[in-house]
Amino acid sequence: MSDVNQSYPVIDDRPENEDDIVEVHEAELIDEPSTAEDEIVVEDAVVVDDEPEPADITAGFTVNADPDAALGDVPKTEFDGEAAEQIAAEEIAAEQIAAESVAGYAAEAPVEAEPAPEQAAAPVHTPDAPRAPEGPIVSLPLGKAINRGLRDALANDPKVLLMGEDIGPLGGVYRVTEGLHAEFGPQRVLDTPLAESGILGTAIGLAMRGYRPVCEIQFDGFIFPAFDQITTQLSRMRNRHEGTVTMPIVIRVPYGGHIGSIEHHSESPEAYFAHTPGLRVVAPSNSHDAYWMIQEAIASDDPVLFFEPKSRYFVKSEINLTENASPLHSARVARAGTDVTVVAYGAMVSTLLHAADLAAEEGKSLEVIDLRSVSPIDFTPVLDSVRKTGRLVVVQEAAGNASVGSEIAATVAERAFYSLEAPVIRVSGFDTPYPPSKVEGMFLPDADRVLEAVDRSLSY
């Protein structure tokens, strides 16, 4: 690969007379080429300064990009004090706006803030650094569990990279990557332009060079600009090369409703990708699964879409940090029962558990199954349960037509037909675009709709 020269704005918040260490926050190509007098060329950690003009805020530095260079090497350069003040002010304003969008975070699940990084320290993680002792069982919100899993993956494999919009110093819209940029540095936690197709295209190239990119799509509906890259390139690359090329890419997708937002911010597009051969699609429902499944997804040599139920980000549950009983694509029985089998994944699992509590008060026993994976689907626990109860209700947030629920219903009818005492019943979002936030409660399945389906099944 040939060297590529790009210009980047830089920020300096260090005291005078300290080592020239900078933190590159966002890459921005400069349209007009700079002259030799306006550039600082960095090659092999040797700084050549031809007296840049302080008044030119577009003056940056040029890096000879070596894809095989050590990830922890941070380029050194000089900087423009006036430009730094202007850029720093803009970043502070942007962070304040983003912080207001997740103001409910502290109210619902307050957590201790990440410590600020030392000002002049190189942002390189030291895996052997001592940590406070903790037991094998901890309680964390689902979002923090994913953060913990990402941190462990970054520490264990220097080829793991995080990429996404505002995931760096800001920590993402939901703060799922909070603290990771400060701990591992800008060369491993990369803020990207607002270009989902570019994020995925870059990740495919990195994967072909041996890296393991983890890409964040900021909201579920923003994934569609990258649909072409995912379905026509990423999903087919291993098959095109007869397995000689691996595609260890994870695409993190916060998805689903229950947050009072609008279309493109509350959707459930998982069926598009479950239908595409060559992709793995998973969705955890609790903190324990989120912590382990994100690490298993990163370790996979196949591309994995990791759908994160954003309505569960701030709900705490226990994590066993030393033992994981469920592999990535296995379903599990979340609650045993005898009368009706109810199946879901992601946020809908908590809805089923609530419905099961209400049904128990009426003397009905529901067996709740958490699919965890929607491509491939582990049908064994589902079929075993249906052969026991004789009835099945499938629940999902996504629209019902040609959906994951449709596939489950068809497969169970095909493989356990003689065990069924009633038709398979589906409970889903309606076949309409996602509604305004004030009426999302009527659109999304809730415990009442689940129990109504259970009563219909028992009436046969």
N, C-alpha and C positions, 0 to 999 in steps of 0.2 A: 504493500500500500504506500503510495507516495505521500510526502509530507503535505499537510494542509495548513496554510497560514490564515488565522482568523484573529479579529480584534475583539477585545472584551473590555467593557467598563469595569473598573475595580473600585473597591472601597477601602479606605485606610482609617482605622480607629485606634491605631497604636500610639503610645507615647513616642517622642523623638528619641533618636539614638538607639533604638532596638533593632533586632534583625529584621530584614525586609521579608516579612511573611504576609501574604495577602490571602483573602478568602474570596474566591470567585463565586458570585451568587447566581448570575444569569448570563448565559452566552447571548451576545447580540452582534450580528454581523454589521459592520459599518459599510454603508453603500458607497461612500466616496473613499477611494484609497488614500491612505496617509502617505506623506513623503517620508523619506528616510530619516529626516530630522525630527519627525513627530512620532517615531516608533521606538520602542524598547524591545530588542530582539533577545529572546531567551533560548539559548541552546546549551544543552548539557550543563545546566545550572550556572552558566557564565552570563553575567548581565552586561550588556553594552548599552550605554546611555549617551545619546547624541544631543543632550540638552533639550528636552521637549519643552514646548512653550506652555507655561502654567495656565494661560487663559483659555486654551483649547480643551474643552471638556470632553471632546470625542477622542482625545489621544488615549490609546490603550496600550496593550502589549501584544506581541505576536508569539505564539507558541508553536514550535515544530511538533505536531501531534504524532507521537509514536505509540501505536496500539499495544505494543509489547512492553512499554515502560512500566515501572513499578507503580501500582495504583496509589501508594502512599506518598509518592514524590510530589510536593506542592511547588509550583514554579514561583520564583522570586522576582520582584520587579520594583521599580519606583512608582510613584503615583502623584495625582494632582489633588492637593488639599481642598481647593474650592469645589472641584467636581465631586469629591468624596462627601462633602457636607450636603450638597444638593441631592445626591443619590441616597444618602443615609436618611435624609428627611422624607424622601418619597417612600422608602421602604418602611419607615415607622408608620406613616399614614396608612399604607396598604395593610400592615399587620393589624392596626387598630380596627379597620373596616372588617377584616376577616374574623377578628376575635369576637366582634359583635354578632356575627352570624352563628356562632356556636356558644352564645352566652349561657344557654341552658345546661351546658356541660357541667359546670361547677355545682349548679343547683341539684342535678340529678345524681351525680356520682363524683363528689370531690376527690381529687387525688393530689398527691404532693407534686409540685412542679419540678421539672428536671432542673438540676443545678446548672447555672450559667457556665459556659466553657471559659477556661483561663484565657486571657486576652492574647498572649503571645505564644501560646502552645500550638504546635502543629496538630491539625485535626486527624490524628492517626490513632486507631483503637489498639490497645494493648490487651490481648486476650488473657494474659496472666495477671492483670491488675487485680488486686484484692477487692472483693465485694463483701458487703455485710452478710453474715450468715443468715440463712432462712431455711425453714423446714420444707419438706417435699410437697406440702399442700399450701397453696396460697389462694387468696380470693381477689380477683381482678375483674373489671368490666371487660366486655368482649373486645372493645377497641384497644385497650391496654394489653390484652392477651396477645393480639396480633402484633402489637408493637414489641412485646417481649420475644415473640417468635422470630420476628424480623431481626431483632438485635442478636439473638443467638445464631441465626443463619449467617449474618454478616461477620460475626466473630469467628465462626467455624470454617468459613470458606472465603478466601480473599477474592474469588472470582464472582461473588454475589454482588450485584449492583442494584440500587433502587433508582427508578426514574419516574417522573411525573410532574404535574403542574402544582407548584407551591408546596411540594413535599419537603423542601430543604429547611431553611431557618424557621419558616412558619410552622412546619410540621403537618401540613395538610389541612383541609377544611375541617375535618373532624379530629385533628391532632393525632392521628394514628401513627405517624412517623415522627412525632415530637421527640427531640433530643438526639435523633440518630445522625443528623447532619453535623451537629457539634461533636459527636463522639467519633464518627468515622470519616468525616471530611467531605468536601464538595466533589471529590473524584469518585466517591462511591455512593453518595446520595445526591442525585443530580436533579436540579430544577430544570424543567424543559419548557420550550415555547408552548403556546396554546395550539397544539397541532397533534391530535391523537393518531392520525395516520403516520405522521413523522415519528412519533414515539415508538409505535410498533415496528415501523420499517427499520429504525435504528436498532431496536432490540433484536430483530432477526439477524442483522449483520453482526452484532456483538455475540449472539449465540453461536454463529458460525465460526467465530474466532475463539470460542471456548469459555465465554463468560456466561453467567446465569442472571439475566436481567429480571427484575421484578417491577412491572409497570403498573402504576396506579392510574385508573380512569376516574376522574374526579367525581362524576356522578354517572349513574347507569345509562341515562339517555345520551351521554356524550360519547358512548362507545361506537355509535353508528358511523362517524367519519373514518374509523379504523376498521370497519366491517370488511372492506375489500382486502386489506392486508392480512386480517385474521383468517378469513375463509378461503381465499384464493392463493395465499402464499404460506402463511404460518402453518396451517393445518395440513398442507400437502408436501412440505419440504422433506420430511423423513421418507415418505413413500417415493418421491421423485428420485431420491438418492439410494433407494433400496436399504435404508436403515444405516447407511454409513455416516450420515450427518444427523446429529441430535439437535433438538430444539428445546432446551431447558428454559423456557420462558413462562413466567407466571404473570397473569393479568388480574390485578385486584380490582374488583368492581363493587363499590357500595351500591346496593340495590334495594328496591321495595319501598313501600309507603309507610304510613303511620307516623309521619314527621310533619304533617301539615304543609307540604310543599306542593309543587306544580308538576306538570308533565316535563319530561326530560330529567327530573330530579327524584322521581318516585316510581320508576317503572321496573318491570321484571322481564328482561329480554333473554332469559336463560335458554328458552326453547330454540331460538335461532342457532345457538352454538351447540346445544345438545344434539341437534339434527345434523351437524357437520362432522363427518368422519375425520379422525385425526386429532380431535380436541378432547381433553378431559375437562369436566365441569363439576365443581363441588360447591357446597354451601353449608358452612357450619351453623349450628343453632345455639351454641353455648361457648363459654370461655375456654373450657378444657379442649374441646374440639378445635376451636380457632387457633389456639397456641400450637397444637401438634400438627394440624392439617396444613398450616401455612409452611411449616418446615418440610413436611413430606412433599408438598407441591413443589417447593424450590428444589428438592433433591431429585425430582422426576426428570427424566430426559425427554419427556413429551411436553408439549404446551398445555398449561392448565389455566382455565378460567376460574378464579376464586371469587365467588359471589358472597359479599359480606352484608348481612341484614342490618342496614344502618339503624333501624329502630331498636336494635339490641346492643348497640355500641356501648351504652352507658349502664347496662344491667350487669351486676356482679354475679359471678358464680365461681365455684372452686376449680382449681387446676392442680392436677397431680404432675409435678415437674419431673418425676422420675419414672413414671410408668404410663404407657398408653396402650389400652387394650384393643383399640379399633383401628385397623389399617385405613388408608386414605379413602378407598372406595367401598367400604363395608357399611351396610345399614345396621341399625341397632334398635332394640326394643327399649323405648324410653319409659314405658309403663305397661305392666302386664295386665291383661284383662281377658274376659271370656265371651262377651256378647257380640261386640262389633269391633272390627279392625279399622283404625283410622290412621292414615299415612300422610306425611307432609315433610317439608325440608325448610331450612332457614327459619325465618321469624314465625312461620305458621306452626312450628312445633310447640311453642309456648301457648299459642291459641288452643291447640288440641289438648294440652295438659290442663288448661283451665276448663275446657269443656268436659274433660274426663272427671274433674273434681265435682262439677255441677251434676253430671250424670250419676255419679256415685250417690249423691244425696237423694236421687230418685230410684235407687236400686239397680242402675244399669252399669255394667262393667265394660269400659272401653280399653282396648289394647292400642297404645300409641307407638307408632314406628317412625323413627327419624331416619330418612333416607340418607342424608349426609352427602351423597353423590347422585347427580342426575345424569351423568354420562361417564362411565357406564353405571347402570343401576344394579345394585345387589338385590335380586328378587327373592333370594332364599328365605330371609326372615319374613318377607311379605307373604309369600306363598304358604309357609308354615303356619303363619297366624291365620290366614284365610281358611285353611283347611281345619283349623280349630274352631273359629267363630262362625264361618259360613257367610260372613257379610263384610263388605269393604266400602269405606268412604275415603275418597282422595281429596285433599285440600291444598290449594295453592293461591298465591296472590295474583299470578298472571292470568290473562284471559283464557277461557276454557277451550277455545277452538284450536285444534291441532297443537296441543300443548304436552308438557311432561305428564300431566294427569291423564291425558288421552292415551298415552303410551302405556301407562301403568294399568289403566282399566282394560285395554285391549289384551295385554299380556296375561293378566290374571284370568280374564274370561277364556283365554285360549288354553292356559296351562292348569287351571284349577276349576274348570267349568262344573264338574260333577260335585264339587265341594260347596258351591254357592247356593245359598238359600234365598238370595235376593239379587237383583241387578246391582252392579257396581255403580255407586253414585258419586258424582264429582261436585265439589264446591269450589268456586273460583271467582276471580274478578270477572266483570262483565266484558263482553266483546265490544268495547268502546275505547277511544283514547282515554288516557288517565284524566279524571275529572278535576275541577277546582278543589282546593284544599278543604273548603267548608263542607263538601259532600263526600269526601273520601271515605268516611265511616260507612256510608251506604254502599260504596263500591267494593271495599275490601271485606273478605270473609271474617266473621267474628264467631264467638262461642255460640250465639243464638242460631246462626245459620248452620253451624256444624251439628248442633243438637237437633235441629229440624230435619237434617239429612239422616241422622241416626234414627229418629222416629220413623221416617219413611222406610228405611231399610228394615227395621223391626216389624213393620206392619205387614210384610209379605209372609 
